[in-house]
Amino acid sequence: MPLEVIEALLHSENTRFDEADVLAAKRVLADEPGWLVPSVSGDQCLVRLVYPVAGFAKNNTLPPIPLWNCVSRAAAQAGHLIETQVVTLAGTKPLHTKVIGIVPDGTQEVYIATRGGRRLVVPVNQNAYEAIVENPVSVRFTVAVGKDKYSERVVPLATFNARNLVPQKVASLG
């Protein structure tokens, strides 16, 4: 984990992390710097270095920003540790969104449903998945709940649409 991420975590005022948490960090994202990190309170946090899109639009290189999203351990095990980030420049249609999430042990793939009715299969690597998707609305996956018993989970996404750039919880689960 880069030093700037470690320093940001250890000096955070909102979520408390200690050295043991940083040492327990597990690299989970294949295409970008991302870690699953426990917090002092027991929450699970997806910690990433986010590269600002705005700088590329103006041919400026902006430094990456360490960001994290934390949920309870139970919420993480239910697949609710998900982030969405619009990667399309303002005024561009369709809206492409990066979807990144953590799923329970044993999950091999997730299905991301789109507003247009498509279902994209996304592989899971080290409990994490990431994809850039046009207008995503939900993530669906199957987990083992006992010997030869499985349960399907559907997690609605907080997304944007072209008319309203404020995040919307999507009512339809696709």
C-alpha positions in Angstrom: 0.0 0.0 0.0 1.5 3.4 -1.0 2.7 5.7 1.8 0.2 8.4 1.0 -2.7 5.9 1.5 -1.3 4.7 4.8 -0.9 8.2 6.1 -4.4 9.2 5.0 -5.9 6.2 6.8 -3.9 6.7 10.0 -4.8 10.4 10.1 -8.4 10.1 9.2 -10.9 11.9 11.5 -14.0 10.2 10.2 -13.1 6.5 10.3 -10.4 5.3 12.7 -7.6 3.0 11.5 -4.6 1.8 13.4 -1.3 0.2 12.3 -2.8 -3.3 12.8 -5.7 -2.4 10.4 -3.2 -1.2 7.8 -1.1 -4.4 8.2 -4.3 -6.5 7.7 -5.1 -4.8 4.4 -5.7 -7.2 1.5 -5.2 -6.0 -2.1 -8.4 -6.8 -3.9 -8.6 -4.9 -7.2 -6.8 -6.1 -10.3 -7.0 -3.0 -12.5 -6.3 -0.2 -10.0 -4.9 0.2 -6.5 -7.6 -1.0 -4.1 -7.6 -2.8 -0.7 -10.0 -4.3 1.8 -9.1 -2.8 5.2 -10.7 -3.4 8.6 -11.3 -0.4 10.8 -10.9 0.0 14.5 -14.7 -0.2 14.9 -14.8 -3.5 13.0 -16.2 -2.1 9.8 -14.9 -3.4 6.4 -13.6 -0.6 4.2 -12.8 -0.5 0.5 -9.8 1.8 0.1 -8.9 3.0 -3.3 -6.6 5.5 -5.0 -9.0 7.5 -7.3 -7.7 9.3 -10.3 -9.7 12.4 -11.0 -11.4 12.5 -14.5 -11.6 16.3 -14.5 -7.9 16.8 -14.9 -7.8 14.7 -18.0 -10.5 16.8 -19.7 -8.3 19.9 -19.4 -5.0 18.0 -20.1 -3.9 18.5 -16.5 -2.6 15.6 -14.5 -4.1 15.6 -11.0 -2.7 13.4 -8.3 -4.7 10.4 -7.2 -6.8 10.8 -4.1 -7.1 8.1 -1.3 -10.8 7.4 -0.7 -12.6 4.8 1.3 -16.1 3.6 1.9 -16.9 1.5 5.0 -19.8 -0.7 6.0 -20.4 -3.1 8.8 -18.9 -6.6 8.5 -22.4 -8.0 8.1 -23.2 -5.5 5.3 -19.9 -6.4 3.6 -20.7 -10.1 3.8 -24.1 -9.3 2.3 -22.4 -7.7 -0.7 -23.3 -4.1 0.2 -19.7 -2.7 0.0 -20.2 -1.2 -3.4 -19.0 2.0 -5.0 -20.1 3.7 -8.2 -18.2 6.4 -10.0 -19.3 8.2 -13.2 -16.4 8.0 -15.7 -18.2 9.9 -18.5 -17.5 13.6 -19.0 -20.3 16.0 -18.3 -22.8 16.3 -21.1 -21.8 13.0 -22.7 -24.4 10.3 -23.3 -24.6 7.5 -22.4 -23.4 7.7 -18.8 -20.7 5.1 -18.1 -20.2 4.2 -14.5 -17.4 2.3 -12.8 -18.9 -0.3 -10.4 -16.6 -1.7 -7.8 -17.6 -4.0 -5.0 -16.8 -6.7 -2.5 -18.7 -10.0 -2.3 -18.7 -12.9 0.2 -16.2 -15.8 0.0 -16.9 -18.3 -2.7 -18.6 -15.9 -5.1 -17.1 -16.4 -8.5 -19.0 -13.9 -10.6 -21.6 -11.2 -10.4 -24.2 -10.0 -12.8 -24.6 -6.2 -13.3 -28.0 -5.3 -14.7 -28.4 -2.1 -16.7 -31.2 0.3 -17.2 -31.6 -1.0 -20.7 -32.2 -4.6 -19.5 -28.7 -6.0 -20.2 -27.0 -8.4 -17.7 -23.2 -8.3 -17.8 -21.2 -11.1 -16.3 -18.3 -9.8 -14.3 -15.7 -12.2 -12.8 -14.8 -11.9 -9.1 -11.1 -12.0 -8.1 -10.1 -12.0 -4.4 -13.7 -11.2 -3.3 -13.7 -8.1 -5.5 -15.2 -7.1 -8.9 -14.9 -4.1 -11.1 -16.4 -3.1 -14.4 -17.3 0.0 -16.4 -21.0 -0.3 -17.3 -23.5 1.9 -19.2 -26.3 2.9 -16.8 -26.0 0.1 -14.1 -29.0 -0.4 -11.8 -28.1 -3.5 -9.7 -25.6 -6.2 -8.8 -26.8 -9.8 -8.5 -24.8 -12.8 -7.2 -25.3 -16.2 -5.6 -23.9 -17.2 -2.2 -23.7 -20.6 -0.4 -25.9 -20.6 2.7 -25.3 -24.2 3.7 -24.4 -27.5 2.3 -25.9 -27.6 -1.3 -28.0 -24.5 -0.4 -27.7 -21.2 -2.2 -29.3 -17.8 -2.0 -29.4 -15.2 -4.7 -28.7 -11.6 -3.5 -29.6 -8.5 -5.4 -28.1 -5.1 -4.4 -29.6 -1.9 -6.0 -27.0 0.7 -7.0 -27.0 4.4 -6.2 -26.6 5.7 -9.7 -26.9 8.8 -11.8 -29.0 9.4 -14.9 -28.7 11.9 -17.7 -31.5 14.2 -16.5 -30.5 14.2 -12.8 -26.8 14.1 -11.8 -27.7 13.5 -8.2 -27.4 9.9 -7.1 -30.7 8.0 -7.3 -31.4 4.7 -5.5 -32.9 2.6 -8.3 -36.3 1.1 -7.5 -36.1 -1.5 -10.3 -33.8 -4.3 -9.6 -33.3 -5.1 -13.3 
